[in-house]
Amino acid sequence: MSTLLYILIIPLLLAFIATPARADGEAMLIPVQGPIGAATGEMVVRGIGEAKEQGAALVILEMDTPGGLDAAMRHIVKAILASDVPVVTYVSPSGARAASAGTYILYASHVAAMAPATNLGAATPVQVGGLPGLGDKAPAGDGDEAEGDDGEPAGDAMERKMVNDAVAYIRGLAEMRDRNAEWAERAVREAVSLSSSAALEDGVIDVVAASIPELLEAIHGRTVNVAGMEHELDTEGLMVNRVEPGWRTRLLSIIANPNVAYILLMIGIYGLIFELANPGAVIPGTIGAVSLLLALYALQVLSVDYAGVALILLGVALMTAEAFAPSFGVLGLGGLAAFLFGSVILMDEEGVAVSLPVVFITGALSAGLSIWVVGRLAALRHKPVVSGTGRLVGMSGTAREDFDHSGHVRVEGEVWQADTRAPVHKGDAVRVLSVDGLRLEVEPEKQE
């Protein structure tokens, strides 16, 4: 009986010992870096879900972002609001920022923290593709909306709808977390920003900490509302487990880099041009189509100016036209100027722009390609025709009969009707002067 008892108890003890300890003493750190897109949103939402499954005590979003897609931002905010695990958004390291979409996420978090020398704000919404939500029409003054000539707020109806919706959204988050709602509204309407010290003083954030350990120490014992219930944070001695983004997130983050997106856009444009100029080449068209689709994905995350896109397309078109209709460089120079100006203003958001060296190198390569094509066309103009009836001009043939006006000659193994101004005898060598339909004009070759 005792043996049977041991047999039953020992496996239970082993199973208990082998059971991994819960992560109650663990804080899960999720990096949020670069533009916030679909991949970043999925990574954050999945990380918050895994933190709940593993029983983590805290989730820390280490943020450094210029902003991103509204849909991805709202996806993250919903996950934070529904989370059973407290979420701390920490703008770090020094020099980082939580601009645009990052400001909304910061406001939604249970604890908002920043490292010294960081900033947040500039939360004015913009339409995907670069149409500004308020842009240069941003109101000035102490939070009052600018008015047009008819007394209505500046901007069209769509812009006002976007801004008012964003204001209501961020004010709701501010009131839920008991943070400065008035400044949050100014961040949307006026695109204002704050440093970390000013944000703490104005009640926009809760903590300024220079490092993760200092952050955990600062928020220990703080009471936050998690899923409708008061929760006291116990962060003393927490182990920080950093969640590295997967290969898919890293790949899409690379594609969303402004310089990479710009290069992909140019490869896509030129690939399609080469395919249209040489139907059936396949490879340029395939590479161009794939690159263009990847560029469009990246550009939807970034703030893109339509005027820049239009100037780039105009520049490429003019430089291509120079290759097919040489204009002594007028089209080429105009196209190069449009291309460079468009590239510079393509992305006008502060901190998110194409590198000038990349712009100038790409412009130089485009101009060099146009010059090379023009040179090749000029060289080909001086070469003899190698196809069609025009290639017969200058060739030698043999007269098949005597004639002094019209007769028959053999050229390149074919018999042609021929006209001549000088008498020709059968078997004489003749030279083709011109081709008129199916008739040749010939002359006797001089015999040396």
C-alpha positions in Angstrom: 0.0 0.0 0.0 2.8 2.4 0.9 4.6 1.5 -2.3 1.5 2.4 -4.3 1.2 5.7 -2.4 4.8 6.6 -3.3 4.1 5.8 -6.9 1.3 8.2 -6.9 2.9 11.0 -4.9 6.4 11.1 -6.4 5.2 12.0 -10.0 3.1 14.8 -8.5 6.1 16.2 -6.6 8.2 16.0 -9.7 5.6 17.7 -11.7 5.3 20.5 -9.1 9.1 20.9 -9.1 9.3 21.0 -12.9 6.6 23.6 -13.2 8.2 26.9 -14.2 7.8 29.7 -11.8 5.3 32.4 -12.7 6.7 35.7 -13.9 5.3 37.7 -11.0 8.7 39.2 -10.5 9.3 40.1 -14.1 8.7 43.2 -16.2 8.4 42.7 -19.9 10.1 45.5 -21.9 8.9 46.0 -25.5 10.9 48.4 -27.7 8.8 50.7 -29.9 11.2 52.4 -32.2 10.8 54.1 -35.6 7.5 54.8 -37.3 4.5 53.0 -35.8 2.9 50.8 -38.5 1.0 47.6 -38.7 4.0 45.4 -37.8 4.8 47.5 -34.7 1.2 47.4 -33.6 1.0 43.7 -33.9 4.3 43.3 -31.9 3.0 45.5 -29.0 -0.4 43.9 -28.8 1.1 40.4 -28.9 3.6 41.4 -26.2 0.9 42.7 -23.9 -1.1 39.5 -24.4 2.0 37.3 -23.7 2.7 39.4 -20.5 -0.8 38.5 -19.2 -0.3 34.8 -20.1 3.1 34.6 -18.4 1.8 36.5 -15.3 4.2 39.4 -15.7 3.9 42.2 -13.2 4.5 45.0 -15.6 4.9 45.9 -19.3 7.3 48.7 -20.3 7.0 50.2 -23.8 10.4 51.8 -24.4 9.5 54.4 -27.0 11.3 56.5 -29.6 9.0 57.3 -32.5 8.2 60.1 -34.9 4.6 58.9 -35.1 2.8 56.5 -37.5 -0.5 55.2 -38.7 -3.6 56.2 -36.9 -5.0 52.6 -37.2 -1.9 51.0 -35.7 -1.8 53.6 -32.8 -5.5 53.0 -31.9 -4.8 49.2 -32.0 -2.1 49.7 -29.4 -4.2 52.1 -27.3 -7.1 49.6 -27.2 -4.7 46.8 -26.1 -3.4 49.1 -23.3 -6.8 50.1 -22.1 -8.0 46.4 -22.0 -4.8 45.1 -20.4 -4.9 43.4 -17.0 -1.2 44.1 -16.7 -0.1 47.7 -15.9 1.6 49.3 -18.9 4.3 51.9 -18.6 5.3 54.0 -21.6 8.9 55.2 -21.2 10.3 57.6 -23.7 14.0 56.6 -23.8 17.0 57.0 -24.3 17.9 60.7 -23.9 17.3 62.4 -27.2 14.3 60.2 -28.1 10.8 61.4 -28.6 7.1 60.4 -28.6 5.7 62.5 -31.4 2.3 62.3 -33.0 1.0 58.7 -32.5 3.5 58.2 -29.6 1.8 61.0 -27.6 -1.5 59.2 -27.7 0.1 56.0 -26.6 1.8 57.9 -23.8 -1.5 59.4 -22.6 -3.2 56.0 -22.7 -0.6 54.2 -20.6 -1.1 53.6 -16.9 2.2 55.3 -16.2 3.8 57.9 -18.5 7.5 58.3 -18.1 10.3 60.1 -19.9 14.1 60.1 -19.8 15.8 63.5 -19.5 16.3 65.4 -22.8 13.4 63.8 -24.5 10.2 65.3 -25.9 6.6 64.6 -26.9 3.8 66.3 -28.8 3.2 67.4 -32.4 0.1 65.2 -32.4 -1.8 66.9 -35.3 -3.3 64.2 -37.5 -2.3 63.9 -41.2 -4.0 61.9 -43.9 -2.2 58.9 -45.2 -0.2 59.9 -48.2 0.8 63.3 -46.9 -2.3 65.6 -47.2 -1.9 67.6 -44.0 -4.6 67.4 -41.4 -4.0 71.0 -40.5 -0.4 71.6 -41.8 0.4 75.2 -42.6 -3.2 76.2 -41.6 -2.5 75.3 -38.0 -4.1 77.8 -35.7 -2.1 80.3 -33.8 -2.8 81.8 -30.4 -3.7 80.4 -27.0 -5.5 77.3 -28.1 -8.2 79.2 -30.1 -8.9 77.9 -33.6 -7.9 80.1 -36.5 -10.8 81.4 -38.5 -11.2 81.9 -42.2 -12.9 84.8 -44.0 -16.4 83.3 -43.4 -15.8 82.8 -39.6 -15.4 79.1 -39.9 -12.2 77.3 -38.6 -9.4 77.2 -41.1 -9.1 74.2 -43.3 -11.7 72.1 -45.2 -14.4 70.0 -43.6 -12.3 66.8 -43.7 -9.4 68.5 -41.9 -11.7 69.8 -39.2 -13.3 66.4 -38.8 -9.9 64.7 -38.4 -8.6 67.3 -35.9 -11.8 67.4 -33.8 -11.9 63.6 -33.7 -8.3 63.5 -32.6 -8.9 66.1 -29.9 -11.9 64.2 -28.5 -9.8 61.0 -28.5 -6.8 62.4 -26.7 -8.9 64.4 -24.2 -10.7 61.2 -23.3 -7.4 59.4 -22.6 -6.2 62.4 -20.6 -9.3 62.5 -18.4 -9.1 58.7 -17.9 -5.5 58.9 -16.7 -6.0 62.3 -14.9 -3.5 64.1 -17.0 -3.3 67.6 -18.6 -6.2 67.6 -21.1 -5.8 71.2 -22.1 -2.2 70.7 -23.2 -3.2 67.5 -25.0 -5.7 69.5 -27.1 -3.0 72.0 -27.9 -0.7 69.2 -29.0 -3.4 68.2 -31.6 -4.6 71.7 -32.7 -1.3 73.6 -32.6 1.2 70.7 -32.9 3.1 72.0 -29.8 5.8 69.9 -28.1 7.2 69.6 -24.6 10.5 68.6 -23.1 10.5 65.9 -20.3 11.0 68.4 -17.5 8.2 70.7 -18.8 5.9 67.8 -19.3 6.4 66.7 -15.7 5.8 70.2 -14.4 2.6 70.6 -16.5 1.1 67.2 -15.4 1.4 65.6 -18.8 3.6 62.7 -17.6 4.1 61.1 -14.2 7.8 60.4 -13.9 11.2 61.5 -15.3 13.8 58.7 -14.9 17.3 58.4 -16.4 17.2 54.6 -16.6 15.0 51.5 -16.2 16.1 50.7 -12.6 15.4 54.4 -11.7 12.0 54.2 -13.3 11.1 51.0 -11.4 12.2 52.6 -8.2 10.2 55.8 -8.9 6.9 54.0 -9.6 7.1 51.5 -6.8 4.0 51.8 -4.6 2.1 54.0 -7.1 -1.6 53.2 -7.4 -3.0 53.0 -11.0 -6.4 52.0 -12.4 -6.0 48.7 -14.3 -9.1 47.3 -16.0 -11.4 49.3 -13.7 -9.7 48.3 -10.5 -7.2 50.1 -8.3 -3.8 48.4 -8.4 -0.7 49.2 -6.4 2.5 48.7 -8.3 5.1 46.5 -6.7 8.2 47.0 -8.8 10.9 46.4 -6.2 13.4 43.9 -7.5 11.6 43.2 -10.8 13.6 41.4 -13.4 13.4 43.1 -16.8 12.9 40.8 -19.8 13.5 42.6 -23.0 11.4 41.3 -25.9 13.3 41.5 -29.2 11.2 42.2 -32.3 10.9 39.3 -34.7 12.4 39.2 -38.2 9.1 40.4 -39.8 9.0 43.5 -37.6 12.7 44.2 -38.2 12.2 43.8 -42.0 9.2 46.1 -42.1 11.0 48.7 -39.9 13.9 48.7 -42.4 11.5 49.2 -45.3 9.8 52.1 -43.4 13.1 53.9 -43.2 12.7 57.1 -45.3 16.0 56.5 -47.3 15.1 52.9 -48.0 11.5 53.8 -49.0 12.9 56.5 -51.3 15.4 54.2 -53.0 12.7 51.5 -53.4 10.4 54.2 -55.0 13.1 55.1 -57.6 13.9 51.4 -58.4 10.1 50.8 -58.9 9.7 53.8 -61.2 12.8 53.1 -63.4 12.0 49.3 -63.4 8.6 50.0 -64.9 10.0 52.5 -67.4 12.6 50.0 -68.6 9.9 47.3 -68.9 7.6 49.5 -70.9 10.5 50.5 -73.2 11.5 46.9 -73.7 8.3 44.8 -73.5 9.0 41.2 -72.5 12.2 41.9 -70.6 10.3 40.7 -67.5 13.1 41.2 -65.0 13.0 45.0 -64.8 9.2 45.0 -64.6 9.2 42.3 -61.8 11.8 44.1 -59.8 10.1 47.5 -60.4 6.6 46.2 -59.4 7.9 44.6 -56.2 10.0 47.6 -55.2 7.1 50.0 -55.9 4.7 48.0 -53.7 7.2 47.9 -50.9 7.7 51.7 -51.3 4.0 52.4 -51.2 3.7 50.3 -48.0 6.5 52.4 -46.4 5.2 55.7 -47.6 1.8 55.1 -46.0 3.5 55.0 -42.6 5.5 58.2 -43.3 4.2 61.8 -43.8 4.6 62.3 -47.5 4.0 65.5 -49.4 2.0 64.9 -52.7 3.8 67.9 -54.3 7.1 66.1 -53.8 5.8 62.9 -55.4 4.5 64.9 -58.3 7.8 66.7 -58.8 9.7 63.4 -58.7 7.5 61.8 -61.3 7.7 65.0 -63.5 11.5 65.0 -63.2 11.8 61.3 -64.2 9.4 61.9 -67.1 11.4 64.9 -68.4 14.7 63.0 -68.1 13.2 60.1 -69.9 11.8 62.4 -72.6 15.4 63.8 -73.0 16.5 60.3 -74.0 13.8 59.9 -76.6 13.6 63.4 -77.9 16.9 65.1 -77.3 16.5 68.9 -76.6 20.2 69.8 -76.1 19.8 69.3 -72.4 16.8 71.5 -71.7 14.4 68.6 -70.8 17.2 66.8 -68.9 18.2 69.8 -66.8 14.6 70.7 -66.1 13.8 67.1 -65.1 16.9 67.0 -62.8 15.8 70.2 -61.0 12.2 68.9 -60.6 13.6 65.6 -59.4 15.9 67.2 -56.7 13.3 69.6 -55.4 10.7 66.9 -55.2 13.0 64.6 -53.3 13.9 67.3 -50.8 10.2 68.1 -50.0 9.0 64.5 -50.3 8.9 64.0 -46.5 8.5 67.3 -44.7 7.9 66.0 -41.1 10.6 67.1 -38.7 13.1 64.3 -38.2 11.6 62.1 -41.0 13.2 63.1 -44.3 15.3 61.6 -47.0 19.1 62.1 -46.5 20.4 64.8 -48.8 23.4 62.7 -49.8 21.0 60.0 -50.9 19.0 62.6 -52.9 22.0 64.0 -54.7 23.5 60.6 -55.4 20.2 59.3 -56.8 19.8 62.5 -58.9 23.4 62.2 -60.2 22.8 58.6 -61.2 19.5 59.6 -62.9 21.2 62.4 -64.8 24.1 60.2 -65.8 21.7 57.5 -67.1 19.9 60.1 -69.2 23.3 61.5 -70.6 24.4 57.9 -71.4 21.2 57.1 -73.2 21.4 60.4 -75.3 25.0 59.6 -76.2 24.1 56.1 -77.3 21.2 57.4 -79.4 23.5 59.9 -81.0 26.1 57.2 -81.8 23.4 55.0 -83.3 22.3 57.7 -85.7 25.6 57.5 -87.6 25.5 53.7 -88.0 24.0 52.1 -91.1 20.6 50.6 -91.1 20.7 46.9 -90.4 17.0 45.9 -90.9 14.3 46.5 -93.4 14.7 47.6 -97.0 16.8 50.6 -95.9 19.7 48.3 -95.3 20.0 47.7 -99.1 21.3 51.2 -99.8 25.0 51.0 -100.6 24.9 47.2 -101.3 26.2 45.6 -104.5 24.3 43.5 -106.9 24.4 42.0 -110.4 22.5 43.0 -113.5 20.4 40.1 -114.9 20.0 41.7 -118.4 21.0 44.6 -120.5 19.0 47.8 -119.9 19.5 51.5 -120.0 16.3 52.6 -118.1 14.5 49.7 -116.3 15.5 46.1 -115.8 16.1 43.4 -113.2 19.0 43.0 -110.8 19.9 40.5 -108.1 20.8 41.9 -104.7 21.3 39.7 -101.6 20.0 36.7 -103.4 16.7 38.4 -104.4 15.6 39.7 -107.8 14.5 43.4 -107.8 13.1 45.7 -110.4 15.7 48.5 -110.9 16.0 51.9 -112.6 19.3 53.3 -113.8 20.5 56.5 -115.5 23.4 54.9 -117.2 23.4 51.8 -119.5 23.9 48.5 -117.7 25.0 45.2 -119.3 24.1 41.7 -118.2 26.5 40.5 -115.4 27.7 44.0 -114.6 28.1 44.9 -110.9 25.7 47.6 -109.8 25.4 49.6 -106.5 22.0 50.4 -104.9 21.5 54.2 -104.5 18.0 54.2 -103.0 14.9 52.2 -102.4 11.4 53.3 -103.5 8.8 50.6 -102.5 9.7 47.5 -104.4 12.0 49.3 -106.9 15.7 50.1 -106.6 17.7 52.9 -108.1 21.1 51.6 -109.1 24.2 52.7 -111.0 27.1 50.7 -112.5 30.0 50.2 -110.2 33.2 51.7 -111.5 35.8 49.2 -112.4 39.3 49.8 -111.3 
